[in-house]
């Protein structure tokens, strides 16, 4: 079930994000925009993988039993959901709306 949720999330977010990034630049800058988009996504993934367990209280200082791991995982997922919500609000507030002409 987790793989299905992950796949649906990626299909709903990655393709539209890439389309928005590449559609926001001139044709002469599409390569640079694509490279920047990819680099930012990779760095964000690395940071999330490295910092999310720490933020969820899973420091690895000692052995972790199943209950501790499950609790830390749940905290990490709630933290991810909250960060996605914050990102959605920031994106919504910063997207320029096109002016509609009266027809």
Biopython code that builds the backbone (N, CA, C, O; Angstrom):
import numpy as np
from Bio.PDB.StructureBuilder import StructureBuilder

atoms = [
    (1, "UNK", "N", (0.824, -1.195, 0.000)),
    (1, "UNK", "CA", (0.000, 0.000, 0.000)),
    (1, "UNK", "C", (0.869, 1.261, 0.000)),
    (1, "UNK", "O", (0.533, 2.246, -0.656)),
    (2, "UNK", "N", (1.983, 1.231, 0.733)),
    (2, "UNK", "CA", (2.864, 2.399, 0.778)),
    (2, "UNK", "C", (3.404, 2.739, -0.602)),
    (2, "UNK", "O", (3.544, 3.913, -0.944)),
    (3, "UNK", "N", (3.707, 1.719, -1.393)),
    (3, "UNK", "CA", (4.247, 1.958, -2.724)),
    (3, "UNK", "C", (3.198, 2.628, -3.616)),
    (3, "UNK", "O", (3.530, 3.476, -4.444)),
    (4, "UNK", "N", (1.941, 2.245, -3.443)),
    (4, "UNK", "CA", (0.863, 2.850, -4.231)),
    (4, "UNK", "C", (0.726, 4.326, -3.871)),
    (4, "UNK", "O", (0.625, 5.177, -4.754)),
    (5, "UNK", "N", (0.724, 4.626, -2.579)),
    (5, "UNK", "CA", (0.620, 6.018, -2.135)),
    (5, "UNK", "C", (1.810, 6.817, -2.652)),
    (5, "UNK", "O", (1.647, 7.948, -3.112)),
    (6, "UNK", "N", (2.994, 6.241, -2.579)),
    (6, "UNK", "CA", (4.198, 6.915, -3.072)),
    (6, "UNK", "C", (4.091, 7.183, -4.568)),
    (6, "UNK", "O", (4.401, 8.283, -5.026)),
    (7, "UNK", "N", (3.655, 6.186, -5.329)),
    (7, "UNK", "CA", (3.510, 6.344, -6.777)),
    (7, "UNK", "C", (2.479, 7.393, -7.153)),
    (7, "UNK", "O", (2.702, 8.187, -8.067)),
    (8, "UNK", "N", (1.348, 7.400, -6.450)),
    (8, "UNK", "CA", (0.313, 8.402, -6.724)),
    (8, "UNK", "C", (0.835, 9.798, -6.383)),
    (8, "UNK", "O", (0.620, 10.748, -7.136)),
    (9, "UNK", "N", (1.519, 9.914, -5.249)),
    (9, "UNK", "CA", (2.069, 11.210, -4.857)),
    (9, "UNK", "C", (3.070, 11.732, -5.862)),
    (9, "UNK", "O", (3.043, 12.912, -6.210)),
    (10, "UNK", "N", (3.954, 10.868, -6.333)),
    (10, "UNK", "CA", (4.942, 11.298, -7.329)),
    (10, "UNK", "C", (4.276, 11.716, -8.632)),
    (10, "UNK", "O", (4.653, 12.721, -9.235)),
    (11, "UNK", "N", (3.281, 10.941, -9.065)),
    (11, "UNK", "CA", (2.635, 11.278, -10.332)),
    (11, "UNK", "C", (1.840, 12.573, -10.231)),
    (11, "UNK", "O", (1.701, 13.291, -11.221)),
    (12, "UNK", "N", (1.317, 12.877, -9.046)),
    (12, "UNK", "CA", (0.554, 14.105, -8.867)),
    (12, "UNK", "C", (1.442, 15.335, -8.680)),
    (12, "UNK", "O", (1.001, 16.453, -8.945)),
    (13, "UNK", "N", (2.674, 15.151, -8.232)),
    (13, "UNK", "CA", (3.522, 16.294, -7.902)),
    (13, "UNK", "C", (4.678, 16.530, -8.867)),
    (13, "UNK", "O", (4.931, 17.670, -9.255)),
    (14, "UNK", "N", (5.376, 15.481, -9.255)),
    (14, "UNK", "CA", (6.616, 15.668, -10.012)),
    (14, "UNK", "C", (6.358, 16.179, -11.426)),
    (14, "UNK", "O", (6.990, 17.145, -11.853)),
    (15, "UNK", "N", (5.459, 15.562, -12.145)),
    (15, "UNK", "CA", (5.207, 15.994, -13.525)),
    (15, "UNK", "C", (4.658, 17.424, -13.590)),
    (15, "UNK", "O", (5.151, 18.213, -14.396)),
    (16, "UNK", "N", (3.665, 17.791, -12.780)),
    (16, "UNK", "CA", (3.204, 19.185, -12.837)),
    (16, "UNK", "C", (4.274, 20.188, -12.411)),
    (16, "UNK", "O", (4.352, 21.285, -12.963)),
    (17, "UNK", "N", (5.096, 19.817, -11.434)),
    (17, "UNK", "CA", (6.158, 20.720, -11.008)),
    (17, "UNK", "C", (7.159, 20.941, -12.134)),
    (17, "UNK", "O", (7.551, 22.075, -12.405)),
    (18, "UNK", "N", (7.566, 19.875, -12.782)),
    (18, "UNK", "CA", (8.507, 19.993, -13.895)),
    (18, "UNK", "C", (7.893, 20.811, -15.028)),
    (18, "UNK", "O", (8.569, 21.644, -15.630)),
    (19, "UNK", "N", (6.625, 20.578, -15.316)),
    (19, "UNK", "CA", (5.943, 21.340, -16.355)),
    (19, "UNK", "C", (5.889, 22.823, -15.999)),
    (19, "UNK", "O", (6.113, 23.679, -16.855)),
    (20, "UNK", "N", (5.595, 23.122, -14.749)),
    (20, "UNK", "CA", (5.536, 24.521, -14.315)),
    (20, "UNK", "C", (6.900, 25.191, -14.417)),
    (20, "UNK", "O", (7.004, 26.333, -14.867)),
    (21, "UNK", "N", (7.941, 24.485, -14.001)),
    (21, "UNK", "CA", (9.289, 25.058, -14.053)),
    (21, "UNK", "C", (9.701, 25.317, -15.496)),
    (21, "UNK", "O", (10.189, 26.400, -15.819)),
    (22, "UNK", "N", (9.510, 24.339, -16.353)),
    (22, "UNK", "CA", (9.945, 24.493, -17.738)),
    (22, "UNK", "C", (9.053, 25.448, -18.519)),
    (22, "UNK", "O", (9.506, 26.065, -19.483)),
    (23, "UNK", "N", (7.797, 25.576, -18.118)),
    (23, "UNK", "CA", (6.901, 26.501, -18.791)),
    (23, "UNK", "C", (7.096, 27.944, -18.366)),
    (23, "UNK", "O", (6.605, 28.860, -19.026)),
    (24, "UNK", "N", (7.808, 28.153, -17.271)),
    (24, "UNK", "CA", (7.990, 29.513, -16.744)),
    (24, "UNK", "C", (9.209, 30.222, -17.320)),
    (24, "UNK", "O", (9.443, 31.390, -17.008)),
    (25, "UNK", "N", (9.981, 29.545, -18.145)),
    (25, "UNK", "CA", (11.196, 30.163, -18.685)),
    (25, "UNK", "C", (11.125, 30.216, -20.206)),
    (25, "UNK", "O", (10.341, 29.507, -20.837)),
    (26, "UNK", "N", (11.966, 31.078, -20.780)),
    (26, "UNK", "CA", (12.067, 31.161, -22.236)),
    (26, "UNK", "C", (12.669, 29.871, -22.779)),
    (26, "UNK", "O", (13.354, 29.139, -22.064)),
    (27, "UNK", "N", (12.405, 29.605, -24.047)),
    (27, "UNK", "CA", (12.922, 28.389, -24.674)),
    (27, "UNK", "C", (14.441, 28.315, -24.620)),
    (27, "UNK", "O", (15.002, 27.220, -24.573)),
    (28, "UNK", "N", (15.107, 29.443, -24.626)),
    (28, "UNK", "CA", (16.573, 29.439, -24.615)),
    (28, "UNK", "C", (17.137, 29.037, -23.251)),
    (28, "UNK", "O", (18.324, 28.732, -23.143)),
    (29, "UNK", "N", (16.299, 29.032, -22.211)),
    (29, "UNK", "CA", (16.768, 28.706, -20.863)),
    (29, "UNK", "C", (16.191, 27.390, -20.323)),
    (29, "UNK", "O", (16.337, 27.094, -19.137)),
    (30, "UNK", "N", (15.545, 26.608, -21.175)),
    (30, "UNK", "CA", (14.897, 25.377, -20.718)),
    (30, "UNK", "C", (15.908, 24.384, -20.165)),
    (30, "UNK", "O", (15.632, 23.715, -19.170)),
    (31, "UNK", "N", (17.060, 24.278, -20.787)),
    (31, "UNK", "CA", (18.089, 23.352, -20.304)),
    (31, "UNK", "C", (18.584, 23.723, -18.917)),
    (31, "UNK", "O", (18.745, 22.858, -18.055)),
    (32, "UNK", "N", (18.822, 24.995, -18.705)),
    (32, "UNK", "CA", (19.264, 25.464, -17.391)),
    (32, "UNK", "C", (18.175, 25.263, -16.348)),
    (32, "UNK", "O", (18.463, 24.863, -15.220)),
    (33, "UNK", "N", (16.929, 25.535, -16.713)),
    (33, "UNK", "CA", (15.815, 25.338, -15.774)),
    (33, "UNK", "C", (15.657, 23.872, -15.413)),
    (33, "UNK", "O", (15.410, 23.543, -14.252)),
    (34, "UNK", "N", (15.795, 22.991, -16.387)),
    (34, "UNK", "CA", (15.687, 21.558, -16.123)),
    (34, "UNK", "C", (16.809, 21.081, -15.208)),
    (34, "UNK", "O", (16.575, 20.311, -14.277)),
    (35, "UNK", "N", (18.025, 21.544, -15.478)),
    (35, "UNK", "CA", (19.166, 21.157, -14.639)),
    (35, "UNK", "C", (19.008, 21.679, -13.220)),
    (35, "UNK", "O", (19.301, 20.971, -12.257)),
    (36, "UNK", "N", (18.547, 22.909, -13.089)),
    (36, "UNK", "CA", (18.337, 23.490, -11.758)),
    (36, "UNK", "C", (17.251, 22.740, -11.013)),
    (36, "UNK", "O", (17.400, 22.454, -9.825)),
    (37, "UNK", "N", (16.162, 22.419, -11.693)),
    (37, "UNK", "CA", (15.070, 21.660, -11.086)),
    (37, "UNK", "C", (15.556, 20.297, -10.593)),
    (37, "UNK", "O", (15.219, 19.875, -9.487)),
    (38, "UNK", "N", (16.336, 19.624, -11.406)),
    (38, "UNK", "CA", (16.866, 18.313, -11.025)),
    (38, "UNK", "C", (17.837, 18.424, -9.850)),
    (38, "UNK", "O", (17.777, 17.622, -8.918)),
    (39, "UNK", "N", (18.717, 19.399, -9.891)),
    (39, "UNK", "CA", (19.695, 19.573, -8.812)),
    (39, "UNK", "C", (19.006, 19.889, -7.493)),
    (39, "UNK", "O", (19.366, 19.333, -6.455)),
    (40, "UNK", "N", (18.022, 20.776, -7.526)),
    (40, "UNK", "CA", (17.306, 21.124, -6.298)),
    (40, "UNK", "C", (16.558, 19.908, -5.754)),
    (40, "UNK", "O", (16.542, 19.682, -4.544)),
    (41, "UNK", "N", (15.944, 19.131, -6.633)),
    (41, "UNK", "CA", (15.223, 17.928, -6.196)),
    (41, "UNK", "C", (16.178, 16.923, -5.556)),
    (41, "UNK", "O", (15.849, 16.324, -4.532)),
    (42, "UNK", "N", (17.344, 16.734, -6.142)),
    (42, "UNK", "CA", (18.325, 15.786, -5.577)),
    (42, "UNK", "C", (18.837, 16.244, -4.222)),
    (42, "UNK", "O", (18.922, 15.449, -3.287)),
    (43, "UNK", "N", (19.176, 17.510, -4.113)),
    (43, "UNK", "CA", (19.684, 18.038, -2.838)),
    (43, "UNK", "C", (18.600, 17.965, -1.770)),
    (43, "UNK", "O", (18.877, 17.606, -0.626)),
    (44, "UNK", "N", (17.377, 18.301, -2.136)),
    (44, "UNK", "CA", (16.271, 18.227, -1.174)),
    (44, "UNK", "C", (16.051, 16.785, -0.711)),
    (44, "UNK", "O", (15.795, 16.542, 0.469)),
    (45, "UNK", "N", (16.149, 15.840, -1.629)),
    (45, "UNK", "CA", (16.006, 14.436, -1.253)),
    (45, "UNK", "C", (17.105, 13.981, -0.305)),
    (45, "UNK", "O", (16.844, 13.256, 0.655)),
    (46, "UNK", "N", (18.328, 14.407, -0.575)),
    (46, "UNK", "CA", (19.441, 14.059, 0.307)),
    (46, "UNK", "C", (19.277, 14.673, 1.692)),
    (46, "UNK", "O", (19.505, 14.011, 2.705)),
    (47, "UNK", "N", (18.882, 15.938, 1.727)),
    (47, "UNK", "CA", (18.676, 16.591, 3.020)),
    (47, "UNK", "C", (17.531, 15.943, 3.800)),
    (47, "UNK", "O", (17.627, 15.748, 5.012)),
    (48, "UNK", "N", (16.458, 15.617, 3.099)),
    (48, "UNK", "CA", (15.328, 14.970, 3.776)),
    (48, "UNK", "C", (15.733, 13.612, 4.337)),
    (48, "UNK", "O", (15.359, 13.258, 5.456)),
    (49, "UNK", "N", (16.493, 12.859, 3.563)),
    (49, "UNK", "CA", (16.930, 11.542, 4.028)),
    (49, "UNK", "C", (17.861, 11.657, 5.235)),
    (49, "UNK", "O", (17.826, 10.816, 6.133)),
    (50, "UNK", "N", (18.681, 12.685, 5.252)),
    (50, "UNK", "CA", (19.639, 12.847, 6.342)),
    (50, "UNK", "C", (19.021, 13.492, 7.581)),
    (50, "UNK", "O", (19.342, 13.099, 8.702)),
    (51, "UNK", "N", (18.144, 14.472, 7.394)),
    (51, "UNK", "CA", (17.665, 15.261, 8.532)),
    (51, "UNK", "C", (16.317, 14.816, 9.096)),
    (51, "UNK", "O", (16.036, 15.059, 10.269)),
    (52, "UNK", "N", (15.490, 14.177, 8.292)),
    (52, "UNK", "CA", (14.165, 13.797, 8.765)),
    (52, "UNK", "C", (14.204, 12.836, 9.947)),
    (52, "UNK", "O", (13.441, 13.029, 10.893)),
    (53, "UNK", "N", (15.051, 11.814, 9.941)),
    (53, "UNK", "CA", (15.105, 10.954, 11.134)),
    (53, "UNK", "C", (15.521, 11.724, 12.392)),
    (53, "UNK", "O", (14.999, 11.472, 13.478)),
    (54, "UNK", "N", (16.444, 12.646, 12.245)),
    (54, "UNK", "CA", (16.850, 13.446, 13.404)),
    (54, "UNK", "C", (15.702, 14.300, 13.911)),
    (54, "UNK", "O", (15.484, 14.401, 15.119)),
    (55, "UNK", "N", (14.971, 14.915, 12.996)),
    (55, "UNK", "CA", (13.835, 15.752, 13.391)),
    (55, "UNK", "C", (12.730, 14.927, 14.036)),
    (55, "UNK", "O", (11.970, 15.444, 14.855)),
    (56, "UNK", "N", (12.633, 13.656, 13.678)),
    (56, "UNK", "CA", (11.604, 12.775, 14.243)),
    (56, "UNK", "C", (12.064, 12.122, 15.540)),
    (56, "UNK", "O", (11.322, 11.344, 16.138)),
    (57, "UNK", "N", (13.278, 12.430, 15.978)),
    (57, "UNK", "CA", (13.772, 11.882, 17.234)),
    (57, "UNK", "C", (14.454, 10.531, 17.110)),
    (57, "UNK", "O", (14.650, 9.837, 18.108)),
    (58, "UNK", "N", (14.815, 10.154, 15.896)),
    (58, "UNK", "CA", (15.490, 8.870, 15.666)),
    (58, "UNK", "C", (16.971, 9.142, 15.430)),
    (58, "UNK", "O", (17.430, 9.199, 14.289)),
    (59, "UNK", "N", (17.707, 9.307, 16.515)),
    (59, "UNK", "CA", (19.100, 9.720, 16.402)),
    (59, "UNK", "C", (20.050, 8.566, 16.127)),
    (59, "UNK", "O", (21.171, 8.795, 15.672)),
    (60, "UNK", "N", (19.642, 7.353, 16.386)),
    (60, "UNK", "CA", (20.520, 6.218, 16.190)),
    (60, "UNK", "C", (21.554, 6.082, 17.283)),
    (60, "UNK", "O", (22.550, 5.379, 17.109)),
    (61, "UNK", "N", (21.335, 6.748, 18.419)),
    (61, "UNK", "CA", (22.289, 6.710, 19.522)),
    (61, "UNK", "C", (22.334, 5.338, 20.184)),
    (61, "UNK", "O", (23.320, 4.996, 20.837)),
    (62, "UNK", "N", (21.305, 4.576, 20.025)),
    (62, "UNK", "CA", (21.260, 3.253, 20.621)),
    (62, "UNK", "C", (20.381, 2.344, 19.789)),
    (62, "UNK", "O", (19.883, 2.738, 18.735)),
    (63, "UNK", "N", (20.193, 1.128, 20.268)),
    (63, "UNK", "CA", (19.327, 0.212, 19.513)),
    (63, "UNK", "C", (17.880, 0.724, 19.498)),
    (63, "UNK", "O", (17.384, 1.286, 20.475)),
    (64, "UNK", "N", (17.235, 0.512, 18.368)),
    (64, "UNK", "CA", (15.857, 0.975, 18.201)),
    (64, "UNK", "C", (14.966, -0.254, 18.074)),
    (64, "UNK", "O", (15.154, -1.084, 17.184)),
    (65, "UNK", "N", (13.990, -0.359, 18.980)),
    (65, "UNK", "CA", (13.053, -1.471, 18.879)),
    (65, "UNK", "C", (11.924, -1.092, 17.920)),
    (65, "UNK", "O", (11.866, 0.037, 17.433)),
    (66, "UNK", "N", (11.039, -2.035, 17.658)),
    (66, "UNK", "CA", (9.973, -1.814, 16.682)),
    (66, "UNK", "C", (9.041, -0.675, 17.081)),
    (66, "UNK", "O", (8.647, 0.127, 16.234)),
    (67, "UNK", "N", (8.693, -0.597, 18.337)),
    (67, "UNK", "CA", (7.758, 0.444, 18.792)),
    (67, "UNK", "C", (8.382, 1.826, 18.645)),
    (67, "UNK", "O", (7.711, 2.767, 18.222)),
    (68, "UNK", "N", (9.650, 1.955, 18.990)),
    (68, "UNK", "CA", (10.337, 3.238, 18.857)),
    (68, "UNK", "C", (10.441, 3.634, 17.390)),
    (68, "UNK", "O", (10.223, 4.792, 17.035)),
    (69, "UNK", "N", (10.777, 2.664, 16.538)),
    (69, "UNK", "CA", (10.887, 2.940, 15.113)),
    (69, "UNK", "C", (9.537, 3.352, 14.538)),
    (69, "UNK", "O", (9.457, 4.308, 13.766)),
    (70, "UNK", "N", (8.480, 2.640, 14.907)),
    (70, "UNK", "CA", (7.141, 2.955, 14.404)),
    (70, "UNK", "C", (6.707, 4.345, 14.855)),
    (70, "UNK", "O", (6.119, 5.092, 14.072)),
    (71, "UNK", "N", (6.988, 4.698, 16.097)),
    (71, "UNK", "CA", (6.650, 6.029, 16.584)),
    (71, "UNK", "C", (7.428, 7.112, 15.869)),
    (71, "UNK", "O", (6.870, 8.150, 15.511)),
    (72, "UNK", "N", (8.717, 6.879, 15.657)),
    (72, "UNK", "CA", (9.549, 7.847, 14.932)),
    (72, "UNK", "C", (9.126, 7.981, 13.484)),
    (72, "UNK", "O", (9.129, 9.078, 12.927)),
    (73, "UNK", "N", (8.762, 6.863, 12.876)),
    (73, "UNK", "CA", (8.304, 6.896, 11.486)),
    (73, "UNK", "C", (7.012, 7.697, 11.365)),
    (73, "UNK", "O", (6.850, 8.495, 10.442)),
    (74, "UNK", "N", (6.095, 7.479, 12.304)),
    (74, "UNK", "CA", (4.830, 8.227, 12.282)),
    (74, "UNK", "C", (5.094, 9.731, 12.448)),
    (74, "UNK", "O", (4.496, 10.549, 11.749)),
    (75, "UNK", "N", (5.989, 10.088, 13.371)),
    (75, "UNK", "CA", (6.339, 11.507, 13.544)),
    (75, "UNK", "C", (6.957, 12.076, 12.272)),
    (75, "UNK", "O", (6.660, 13.203, 11.879)),
    (76, "UNK", "N", (7.817, 11.291, 11.636)),
    (76, "UNK", "CA", (8.463, 11.751, 10.401)),
    (76, "UNK", "C", (7.440, 11.983, 9.301)),
    (76, "UNK", "O", (7.547, 12.958, 8.557)),
    (77, "UNK", "N", (6.457, 11.111, 9.184)),
    (77, "UNK", "CA", (5.445, 11.271, 8.145)),
    (77, "UNK", "C", (4.543, 12.474, 8.416)),
    (77, "UNK", "O", (4.155, 13.184, 7.489)),
    (78, "UNK", "N", (4.211, 12.701, 9.693)),
    (78, "UNK", "CA", (3.425, 13.900, 10.026)),
    (78, "UNK", "C", (4.229, 15.164, 9.750)),
    (78, "UNK", "O", (3.683, 16.168, 9.292)),
    (79, "UNK", "N", (5.514, 15.111, 10.028)),
    (79, "UNK", "CA", (6.381, 16.250, 9.736)),
    (79, "UNK", "C", (6.443, 16.503, 8.231)),
    (79, "UNK", "O", (6.394, 17.650, 7.786)),
    (80, "UNK", "N", (6.551, 15.430, 7.453)),
    (80, "UNK", "CA", (6.547, 15.579, 5.987)),
    (80, "UNK", "C", (5.239, 16.186, 5.503)),
    (80, "UNK", "O", (5.238, 17.064, 4.641)),
    (81, "UNK", "N", (4.132, 15.721, 6.054)),
    (81, "UNK", "CA", (2.828, 16.253, 5.656)),
    (81, "UNK", "C", (2.732, 17.739, 5.996)),
    (81, "UNK", "O", (2.224, 18.529, 5.200)),
    (82, "UNK", "N", (3.216, 18.115, 7.167)),
    (82, "UNK", "CA", (3.174, 19.525, 7.561)),
    (82, "UNK", "C", (4.053, 20.368, 6.636)),
    (82, "UNK", "O", (3.658, 21.459, 6.225)),
    (83, "UNK", "N", (5.227, 19.870, 6.314)),
    (83, "UNK", "CA", (6.111, 20.604, 5.412)),
    (83, "UNK", "C", (5.521, 20.719, 4.013)),
    (83, "UNK", "O", (5.686, 21.747, 3.355)),
    (84, "UNK", "N", (4.840, 19.684, 3.553)),
    (84, "UNK", "CA", (4.168, 19.764, 2.249)),
    (84, "UNK", "C", (3.063, 20.811, 2.286)),
    (84, "UNK", "O", (2.868, 21.550, 1.321)),
    (85, "UNK", "N", (2.338, 20.872, 3.405)),
    (85, "UNK", "CA", (1.303, 21.900, 3.548)),
    (85, "UNK", "C", (1.885, 23.293, 3.523)),
    (85, "UNK", "O", (1.340, 24.185, 2.873)),
    (86, "UNK", "N", (2.981, 23.488, 4.222)),
    (86, "UNK", "CA", (3.648, 24.796, 4.221)),
    (86, "UNK", "C", (4.125, 25.129, 2.807)),
    (86, "UNK", "O", (3.974, 26.259, 2.344)),
    (87, "UNK", "N", (4.695, 24.147, 2.133)),
    (87, "UNK", "CA", (5.143, 24.366, 0.759)),
    (87, "UNK", "C", (3.997, 24.725, -0.171)),
    (87, "UNK", "O", (4.158, 25.563, -1.059)),
    (88, "UNK", "N", (2.842, 24.101, 0.023)),
    (88, "UNK", "CA", (1.672, 24.414, -0.803)),
    (88, "UNK", "C", (1.212, 25.848, -0.565)),
    (88, "UNK", "O", (0.868, 26.560, -1.509)),
    (89, "UNK", "N", (1.205, 26.268, 0.692)),
    (89, "UNK", "CA", (0.792, 27.640, 1.003)),
    (89, "UNK", "C", (1.778, 28.644, 0.401)),
    (89, "UNK", "O", (1.367, 29.655, -0.169)),
    (90, "UNK", "N", (3.058, 28.370, 0.524)),
    (90, "UNK", "CA", (4.066, 29.270, -0.043)),
    (90, "UNK", "C", (3.926, 29.331, -1.564)),
    (90, "UNK", "O", (3.963, 30.411, -2.153)),
    (91, "UNK", "N", (3.765, 28.169, -2.194)),
    (91, "UNK", "CA", (3.621, 28.153, -3.653)),
    (91, "UNK", "C", (2.365, 28.899, -4.083)),
    (91, "UNK", "O", (2.400, 29.673, -5.040)),
    (92, "UNK", "N", (1.256, 28.674, -3.385)),
    (92, "UNK", "CA", (0.003, 29.348, -3.736)),
    (92, "UNK", "C", (0.134, 30.858, -3.605)),
    (92, "UNK", "O", (-0.405, 31.611, -4.417)),
    (93, "UNK", "N", (0.846, 31.290, -2.589)),
    (93, "UNK", "CA", (0.964, 32.733, -2.366)),
    (93, "UNK", "C", (1.935, 33.404, -3.335)),
    (93, "UNK", "O", (1.876, 34.620, -3.518)),
    (94, "UNK", "N", (2.816, 32.641, -3.951)),
    (94, "UNK", "CA", (3.830, 33.236, -4.815)),
    (94, "UNK", "C", (3.558, 33.063, -6.304)),
    (94, "UNK", "O", (4.235, 33.683, -7.125)),
    (95, "UNK", "N", (2.602, 32.249, -6.664)),
    (95, "UNK", "CA", (2.313, 32.045, -8.082)),
    (95, "UNK", "C", (1.606, 33.276, -8.614)),
    (95, "UNK", "O", (0.623, 33.743, -8.037)),
    (96, "UNK", "N", (2.108, 33.791, -9.705)),
    (96, "UNK", "CA", (1.494, 34.957, -10.332)),
    (96, "UNK", "C", (0.271, 34.503, -11.121)),
    (96, "UNK", "O", (0.332, 33.549, -11.897)),
    (97, "UNK", "N", (-0.808, 35.183, -10.915)),
    (97, "UNK", "CA", (-2.036, 34.862, -11.632)),
    (97, "UNK", "C", (-2.094, 35.719, -12.887)),
    (97, "UNK", "O", (-1.881, 36.930, -12.824)),
    (98, "UNK", "N", (-2.383, 35.095, -14.030)),
    (98, "UNK", "CA", (-2.446, 35.885, -15.261)),
    (98, "UNK", "C", (-3.667, 36.808, -15.240)),
    (98, "UNK", "O", (-4.719, 36.468, -14.699)),
    (99, "UNK", "N", (-3.496, 37.962, -15.832)),
    (99, "UNK", "CA", (-4.618, 38.898, -15.949)),
    (99, "UNK", "C", (-5.561, 38.406, -17.032)),
    (99, "UNK", "O", (-5.130, 38.093, -18.142)),
    (100, "UNK", "N", (-6.823, 38.338, -16.718)),
    (100, "UNK", "CA", (-7.807, 37.893, -17.693)),
    (100, "UNK", "C", (-8.355, 39.115, -18.418)),
    (100, "UNK", "O", (-8.746, 40.100, -17.792)),
    (101, "UNK", "N", (-8.377, 39.042, -19.711)),
    (101, "UNK", "CA", (-8.908, 40.161, -20.481)),
    (101, "UNK", "C", (-10.421, 40.000, -20.625)),
    (101, "UNK", "O", (-10.924, 38.883, -20.741)),
    (102, "UNK", "N", (-11.126, 41.100, -20.617)),
    (102, "UNK", "CA", (-12.578, 41.047, -20.788)),
    (102, "UNK", "C", (-12.900, 40.692, -22.215)),
    (102, "UNK", "O", (-12.406, 41.316, -23.154)),
    (103, "UNK", "N", (-13.726, 39.694, -22.370)),
    (103, "UNK", "CA", (-14.062, 39.241, -23.724)),
    (103, "UNK", "C", (-15.367, 39.830, -24.183)),
    (103, "UNK", "O", (-15.807, 39.558, -25.300)),
]
sb = StructureBuilder()
sb.init_structure("model")
sb.init_model(0)
sb.init_chain("A")
sb.init_seg("    ")
for serial, (resi, resn, name, xyz) in enumerate(atoms, 1):
    if name == "N":
        sb.init_residue(resn, " ", resi, " ")
    sb.init_atom(name, np.array(xyz, "f"), 0.0, 1.0, " ", f" {name:<3s}", serial, name[0])
structure = sb.get_structure()
